[in-house]
Amino acid sequence: DAMVVADTACLLDFIDRGQAHVRAARTRRWAAVALVVVCILALASSWWAQQQAVEQLRLKVENAISLVAEGDAFSAARDYPAAIDRYTRAIDGYPEPELVYVRRGQAYAATANPDYERALADFSEAIALRPGRTENYLLRGAVRSTTGDWAGAEADFDQAIAFKDGNPAAYYSRAVVRDTMGKNEAALADYAEAIALDRNYVEAYLKRGALLERMKRREAAIADV
């Protein structure tokens, strides 16, 4: 009888351990399943967040493009304050913000009471974003010329010419600045270069003729005028 009891106890212990093993295995499987579900939910949430971010970006860009178009229309109608408002709201979402800074800078310079300080700031920002664009230096140089910053204007036109893209306006603009600064021979050379690049550059002929007249080179001046 004692042996039967002992054998029964061993059998029950074996069964208990087997059931415990089964329960542990089942628990591990459910834990693995739960982990997979959590990972799937996390990936789905991340994907959804990315889709929302992409959609928000798309809407932001579309809105910015629309605002720039409105700004251009207002600029064409010479309603520069409205144009400035549209460009300002568009800068953050526009794919090429440099272009918006340029247009807003032009609007600032064209208002009834030109804000040259803000125009210069915008053109400088455009240059920082795209330092290889000749037009940006020409625009900033033009504003500096208007405000009497001849040295600054000359430096901008120097940089525009350094790109060697054959822009006659760069030489003409520097010629006007040098003419004003009394750098007569350098101005004549720049007028000549502008004319060589554009034989129909009427303003360059007239400015060079006027300078030659002041320099008492009348025959050469008459040929230009």
C-alpha positions as CSV (number, residue, x, y, z in Angstrom):
1,D,0.0,0.0,0.0
2,A,2.8,2.4,0.9
3,M,4.4,1.8,-2.5
4,V,1.1,2.4,-4.3
5,V,0.7,5.7,-2.5
6,A,4.3,6.7,-3.4
7,D,3.8,5.8,-7.0
8,T,0.6,7.7,-7.1
9,A,2.2,10.8,-5.6
10,C,5.0,10.6,-8.1
11,L,2.5,10.3,-10.9
12,L,0.5,13.3,-9.7
13,D,3.7,15.3,-9.3
14,F,4.7,14.4,-12.9
15,I,1.3,15.4,-14.1
16,D,1.4,18.8,-12.2
17,R,4.8,19.5,-13.7
18,G,3.6,18.7,-17.1
19,Q,0.6,20.9,-16.8
20,A,2.8,23.7,-15.4
21,H,5.1,23.3,-18.5
22,V,2.1,23.5,-20.8
23,R,0.8,26.6,-19.0
24,A,4.2,28.2,-19.3
25,A,4.5,27.4,-23.0
26,R,1.0,28.7,-23.6
27,T,1.8,31.9,-21.7
28,R,5.0,32.4,-23.8
29,R,3.0,31.9,-27.0
30,W,0.4,34.4,-25.9
31,A,3.2,36.8,-24.9
32,A,4.8,36.4,-28.4
33,V,1.4,36.9,-30.0
34,A,0.8,40.1,-28.0
35,L,4.2,41.4,-28.9
36,V,3.5,40.9,-32.6
37,V,0.2,42.6,-32.2
38,V,1.8,45.5,-30.4
39,C,4.5,45.8,-33.2
40,I,1.8,45.7,-35.9
41,L,-0.2,48.4,-34.2
42,A,2.9,50.6,-33.7
43,L,3.8,50.2,-37.4
44,A,0.2,51.0,-38.4
45,S,0.2,54.1,-36.1
46,S,3.6,55.3,-37.5
47,W,2.4,54.8,-41.1
48,W,-0.8,56.7,-40.4
49,A,1.2,59.5,-38.8
50,Q,3.5,59.7,-41.8
51,Q,0.5,59.8,-44.1
52,Q,-1.0,62.6,-42.2
53,A,2.3,64.5,-42.2
54,V,2.6,64.0,-45.9
55,E,-0.9,65.2,-46.5
56,Q,-0.4,68.3,-44.3
57,L,2.8,69.1,-46.1
58,R,1.0,68.8,-49.5
59,L,-1.7,71.1,-48.4
60,K,0.8,73.6,-47.0
61,V,2.8,73.6,-50.3
62,E,-0.4,74.0,-52.3
63,N,-1.5,76.9,-50.1
64,A,1.9,78.6,-50.4
65,I,1.9,78.3,-54.2
66,S,-1.6,79.8,-54.3
67,L,-0.5,82.7,-52.0
68,V,2.5,83.4,-54.3
69,A,0.2,83.5,-57.3
70,E,-2.0,86.0,-55.5
71,G,1.0,88.0,-54.5
72,D,2.2,88.1,-58.1
73,A,-1.3,89.3,-59.2
74,F,-1.3,92.1,-56.5
75,S,2.3,93.1,-57.6
76,A,1.1,93.3,-61.2
77,A,-1.7,95.6,-60.0
78,R,0.8,97.6,-58.0
79,D,-1.0,96.7,-54.7
80,Y,2.3,96.1,-53.0
81,P,1.0,95.9,-49.4
82,A,-1.3,93.1,-50.3
83,A,1.5,91.4,-52.3
84,I,3.8,91.6,-49.3
85,D,1.1,90.1,-47.1
86,R,0.7,87.1,-49.5
87,Y,4.5,86.6,-49.9
88,T,5.0,86.7,-46.2
89,R,2.4,84.0,-45.6
90,A,3.8,81.9,-48.4
91,I,7.5,81.8,-47.4
92,D,7.3,79.0,-44.9
93,G,5.6,76.5,-47.2
94,Y,6.9,77.4,-50.7
95,P,9.3,74.9,-52.2
96,E,11.8,77.6,-53.3
97,P,11.6,80.3,-50.5
98,E,14.5,82.2,-52.2
99,L,12.1,83.2,-55.0
100,V,9.5,84.5,-52.5
101,Y,12.1,86.5,-50.7
102,V,13.1,88.1,-54.0
103,R,9.5,89.0,-54.9
104,R,8.8,90.4,-51.4
105,G,12.0,92.4,-51.5
106,Q,10.9,93.9,-54.9
107,A,7.6,94.7,-53.4
108,Y,9.1,96.4,-50.4
109,A,11.3,98.5,-52.8
110,A,8.3,99.4,-55.0
111,T,5.8,100.7,-52.4
112,A,4.8,104.3,-52.3
113,N,7.1,104.7,-49.3
114,P,9.8,102.2,-50.2
115,D,11.1,100.1,-47.3
116,Y,14.7,99.7,-48.5
117,E,15.9,98.2,-45.3
118,R,13.5,95.3,-45.5
119,A,14.1,95.0,-49.2
120,L,17.9,94.6,-48.5
121,A,17.2,92.1,-45.8
122,D,15.1,90.0,-48.2
123,F,17.6,90.1,-51.0
124,S,20.3,89.2,-48.6
125,E,18.2,86.2,-47.4
126,A,17.7,85.2,-51.0
127,I,21.5,85.3,-51.6
128,A,22.1,83.2,-48.5
129,L,19.7,80.6,-49.8
130,R,21.0,80.7,-53.3
131,P,24.4,82.4,-53.5
132,G,25.0,81.5,-57.1
133,R,22.2,83.5,-58.7
134,T,23.3,86.7,-60.5
135,E,19.9,88.3,-60.3
136,N,19.9,88.4,-56.5
137,Y,23.1,90.4,-56.4
138,L,21.8,92.8,-59.1
139,L,18.7,93.4,-57.1
140,R,20.5,94.1,-53.9
141,G,23.1,96.2,-55.7
142,A,20.3,98.3,-57.2
143,V,18.8,99.0,-53.8
144,R,22.2,99.9,-52.4
145,S,22.7,102.3,-55.3
146,T,19.3,103.9,-54.6
147,T,20.2,104.4,-50.9
148,G,23.7,105.8,-51.8
149,D,25.7,102.9,-50.7
150,W,27.9,103.0,-53.7
151,A,30.7,100.8,-52.3
152,G,28.2,98.1,-51.3
153,A,26.5,98.3,-54.7
154,E,29.8,98.0,-56.5
155,A,30.7,94.9,-54.5
156,D,27.3,93.3,-55.4
157,F,27.9,94.0,-59.1
158,D,31.4,92.7,-58.8
159,Q,30.0,89.4,-57.5
160,A,27.3,89.3,-60.2
161,I,30.0,89.7,-62.9
162,A,32.2,87.1,-61.3
163,F,29.7,84.4,-62.2
164,K,30.7,85.0,-65.9
165,D,27.3,84.4,-67.3
166,G,27.5,87.3,-69.8
167,N,24.8,89.4,-68.2
168,P,25.1,92.9,-69.8
169,A,23.0,94.4,-67.0
170,A,25.7,93.5,-64.4
171,Y,28.3,95.5,-66.4
172,Y,25.9,98.4,-67.0
173,S,24.9,98.6,-63.3
174,R,28.5,98.6,-62.2
175,A,29.3,101.2,-64.8
176,V,26.6,103.6,-63.5
177,V,27.9,103.2,-59.9
178,R,31.5,103.8,-61.0
179,D,30.4,106.7,-63.1
180,T,28.8,108.2,-60.0
181,M,31.9,107.5,-57.9
182,G,34.1,109.3,-60.4
183,K,35.8,106.1,-61.6
184,N,35.6,107.3,-65.2
185,E,37.9,105.0,-67.0
186,A,36.5,101.9,-65.2
187,A,33.0,103.1,-65.9
188,L,33.8,103.5,-69.6
189,A,35.2,99.9,-69.7
190,D,32.0,98.6,-68.1
191,Y,29.8,100.5,-70.5
192,A,31.8,99.1,-73.4
193,E,31.4,95.5,-72.1
194,A,27.7,96.0,-71.6
195,I,27.4,97.2,-75.2
196,A,29.6,94.4,-76.5
197,L,27.2,91.9,-74.9
198,D,24.1,93.7,-76.1
199,R,24.5,95.9,-79.2
200,N,21.0,97.4,-78.7
201,Y,21.6,98.5,-75.1
202,V,20.4,102.0,-75.6
203,E,20.8,103.1,-72.0
204,A,24.5,102.1,-72.0
205,Y,25.2,104.2,-75.2
206,L,23.4,107.2,-73.7
207,K,25.2,106.9,-70.3
208,R,28.6,106.4,-72.0
209,G,28.0,109.4,-74.3
210,A,27.1,111.6,-71.3
211,L,30.2,110.5,-69.5
212,L,32.4,111.1,-72.5
213,E,30.9,114.5,-72.9
214,R,31.8,115.4,-69.3
215,M,35.3,114.1,-70.0
216,K,35.5,116.5,-72.9
217,R,35.7,113.6,-75.4
218,R,33.1,115.2,-77.6
219,E,33.6,113.3,-80.8
220,A,33.3,110.0,-79.1
221,A,30.3,111.3,-77.1
222,I,28.5,112.3,-80.4
223,A,29.1,108.8,-81.8
224,D,27.3,107.3,-78.9
225,V,24.4,109.7,-78.7
